[in-house]
Amino acid sequence: LLNINVGGTLFHIACTAAARYPVTRLGKLALSTDPMKKLQLCDDYSVQKNEYFFDRDPSIFHYIFHFYRSGVLWIMDELCPCNFVEEIEYWGIHLKYSQRCCRILFEEKQDELLEYLKIERELEAELEPLDSMEQFDGKFLGWFRKAIWNLIENPFSSVPAKVLAVMSSFFVLISIVGMTLSTVEEMKHKIGKMWVEQLEMICAIFFTSEYLMRLMSCSSFKNFLRSAFNAVDLVAILPFYIQILFENLDEGDTLYHEELHKVESVNKLGKVLKIIKLMRIFRILKLARHSTGLRAFGFTMRQCYQQVCCLFLFIAMGVFTFSALMHSVEHDVPGTSFTSIPYTWWWAAVSLSTVGYGDTVPDTVLGRVVAFACISFGIILNGMPISVLYNKFSDYYAKLKAHEMET
């Protein structure tokens, strides 16, 4: 017999039973005749008691002991997958010796645990500051840059940092309001336009100053450029300066070039300018820097992109299917709007989304049956992923808030 002492619990295993599995640790111990090799296989050996001591978990070794007696590795649900895998790897036993039902459930549990740990690491990285305080040590003006970085990036570090964070969110909202008012007809006269332009200039100066302070105080320029939030900040301020550049080019073309092709180029320039002005809407993404809810929403979309893409695939399949069915039963009706399958896509899209504008409706009984089937499919399709996305969003939001409280 092999007298095995595992964490203070004594087990007796027949040498013949252990030798049936020569690649395992106890199999090597049973077959080995060299005392030095035996000592390398265990943690200690008692000559008087003839016991091999192993400083391992005795509760898990019960399953190892049962394996040598029966040849089957049992896996209980209450076991920690990581700890169990570590133990059986130490004893040199493979999962293939377990029953197929136990192995499938264990691997599923192991995958769930690995996915949970992966999400936990990504959540911590989501809240981890771009630059840690230790990275400023030994740098040029490190203490000054650290103070500026805390003022800009860590609202909980001091009262001025909180005030600056509130001001940043306030200027974002003011900028969005100014962009909205610039499209109102009453604000397009000279005085209103002047006020909107001055408001835009003040917001742009604040955003530029904020971005330059972050740029000058960061400890790693490479990490600064790779940050998504800093990319959003850059997109928020570039349209203002590009607009000024294009407006100057517009004035130059108008003053010095009167030919027709130059006027056409000015018109094209105006269209480009409108697109650049529209880019200012991305400033609202700056709110995500200080909003846990927006971070949780973005994190949910990144984690559930496969489900979201699958949902869009199902919607596209439904649109193509029901638009083809509707066109086939309605195209012969006089004055119908379903003149072709592409024209029917809009009806299928709004029906699947259960919005149903009613701008295009079927006239025949068979067409209404197809419409009812389309709407019913849309209700089922939209209801499936909502609960999953909401549960994950609420879970990620709670974890982000908990991590924020800890830090």
LINCORRA-V906801 format. One record per pair of residues at least 4 apart in sequence whose ideal C-beta (glycine too) atoms are under 6 Angstrom apart, sorted by the first residue. I is the first residue (numbers start at 1). J is the second residue. Records with the same first field share a line. If there is no record, write none. Layout:
I=J, J
//
This chain:
1=12, 14
2=13, 15, 18
3=50, 51
4=11, 52
5=10, 51, 53
6=54, 56, 58, 61
7=58
9=58
11=65
13=17, 18, 68
15=19, 30
17=68
18=26, 27, 30, 68
19=27, 30, 31
21=27
22=27, 31
23=92
24=92, 93
25=41, 91, 92
28=32, 41
29=38, 41
32=37, 38
39=45
42=52, 54
43=53, 54, 55
44=53
45=52
46=51
60=87
61=65
63=74
64=91
66=70
67=73
73=97, 98
75=98, 102, 106
79=84
81=109, 110, 113
88=93
95=103
98=102, 103
102=106
123=399
126=299
127=403
130=223, 227
131=135, 218, 219
135=219
136=142, 145, 146, 219
137=142
141=145
145=217
148=213, 217
149=153, 217
150=154, 157
151=161
152=213, 214
154=161
155=161, 162, 165
157=161
165=290
169=290
171=203, 206
172=283, 286, 287
175=203, 283
176=284
178=196, 199, 200
179=280
181=187, 196
182=196
187=192
188=193
204=237, 240
207=236, 237
208=237
211=233
218=224
224=230
229=289
232=285, 286
235=282
236=283, 286
238=242
239=243, 276, 279, 280
242=276
243=276
246=273
250=266, 269
253=257, 262, 266
257=262
287=291
288=294, 295
292=400, 401
296=393, 396, 397, 400
299=396
300=304, 392, 393, 396
304=308, 389
307=385
311=385
314=381
315=352
318=322, 352, 377
319=323, 345, 348, 349
322=326, 348, 374
323=341, 344, 345, 348
324=341
325=370
326=330, 338, 344, 370
327=331, 338, 341, 344
329=366, 367
330=336, 338, 362, 367
331=338
333=363
337=360
338=344
339=343
347=360
350=355, 356, 357
351=356, 374, 375
352=378
354=378, 379
362=367, 368, 371
377=381
385=389
//
